[in-house]
Amino acid sequence: MRTLDLDWERIKSVLEETRNPEDVVRRLEPREAAVALPYTDCTDPLERLRRDPNVGTDPLVTVLVTIHTKVAEKVEDWAPLACPDTRAAEELTGEAVARAKARFLRDRAGGRECLDLCAGIGGDSLALSEHYSVHSVERDGSRARALRVNARLHAQGEVRVLEADAIREPPTGDADVAHADPSRRGARRPQETRPPATRLREILSDLPHLIEVPPATETRPGTVVFSRAREVRAVCWTNLTDGAAAVVSETYAVLEGTPEVPKDAPRPNRVSYVIEQDPAVRKARLSTTLAEELDAYPTLVPGSESLLATTGEPPEDPPDHVVRVVKVGEEGEGPPTVRSIGVRLNRRDVARLRKSYERYDVVYVTRAGKLPGRIVYEREF
Ligand SMILES: C[S@@+](CC[C@H](N)C(=O)[O-])C[C@H]1O[C@@H](n2cnc3c(N)ncnc32)[C@H](O)[C@@H]1O
């Protein structure tokens, strides 16, 4: 694969020394510069390279800029990452989310050896290598080759790469924990991923595991949602949480545990409109479940608030659901601090809430008296 035949060590060492686009172009061959420029603040790498007479019309320069523009959006420390094509770049797990997933495994399961099935070009393997000795399995030859380069460039610990089919040749060995990230393109259900997440769960059932599933998957016990920049970036199945659903937001806060009635919770007033502000919770379909219970329908406007409006007149009896604004960033046992409860909203309120609660991570819509009980992770700034 010609997109991989480059001097990656040289590109890395230049990027470590400078992120100035002109220095990068001066110090690297055009194809290497095509890889490196997207990791700098150059606004139009292709235009910059075409000004160079040596570049001419080299089609590989265009391809490399396209691939690495996608990769660079997802990485901070891991520059550059070898990547054979744009599809692999699209499937790459972003650095921050990969690290949140790896920390989740380390904190919950510990252990020393980790299996990473369907490892692609290695976003998750690299993050896992910060805590584990990693055994990565990838079926595609060019991705496995890129992963070997990336492990050489950026892994913190040992990463062994096996080019193999994870289902036909399920790896055996001494793994203490496992991660799997099957291809999800076009899949809406866990059995439709390639390989099926349901099959991976069978194979990994004896190990503590984290398996990515399509974001549309129904939330069930053992679902973890990892979000960043207000977007869901990974929805996973795990056997490491027995709470209803854990949400790892971009702040790495995790809400989980047995529901409890907060002692001083006031009874809610009638709520005609409820807002689910946190996109992770929204996309994890908790809102949909709520809507069904409330006999309400969700009005979803892409890119804006999701309001749940009750159908017809507000019911005679106050609904058993409230909006709670929960302060995240505290640690320890017991219910988290409820900042607000039973908020009744109109559109102006929504805009005001958005503003005043932007420092809070989660606006949690729950049944009255039910609230996740324990905050596990500390906020990271
Ligand atoms: C979503 S990508 C993984 C991305 C990866 N986590 C990363 O950060 O680069 C899914 C990968 O699963 C691989 N794959 C699909 N079926 C497989 C199988 N049966 N055995 C091993 N790998 C497989 C694909 O080639 C693809 O690279």
The ligand as a Gaussian input file, in Angstrom:
#p B3LYP/6-31G(d) Opt

LIG

0 1
 C      -14.234000       0.180000      13.573000
 S      -12.795000      -0.507000      12.907000
 C      -11.694000      -0.485000      14.272000
 C      -11.058000       0.843000      14.491000
 C      -10.017000       0.845000      15.549000
 N      -10.567000       0.758000      16.880000
 C       -9.115000       2.064000      15.440000
 O       -9.104000       2.890000      16.364000
 O       -8.452000       2.198000      14.410000
 C      -13.239000      -2.201000      12.774000
 C      -12.127000      -3.110000      12.282000
 O      -12.569000      -4.468000      12.377000
 C      -11.890000      -5.204000      11.383000
 N      -12.571000      -6.501000      11.244000
 C      -13.777000      -6.752000      10.683000
 N      -14.066000      -8.082000      10.790000
 C      -13.034000      -8.644000      11.470000
 C      -12.759000      -9.966000      11.892000
 N      -13.606000     -10.976000      11.648000
 N      -11.598000     -10.208000      12.548000
 C      -10.720000      -9.197000      12.799000
 N      -10.924000      -7.920000      12.404000
 C      -12.079000      -7.646000      11.745000
 C      -11.972000      -4.277000      10.167000
 O      -10.982000      -4.611000       9.212000
 C      -11.750000      -2.918000      10.828000
 O      -10.415000      -2.521000      10.752000

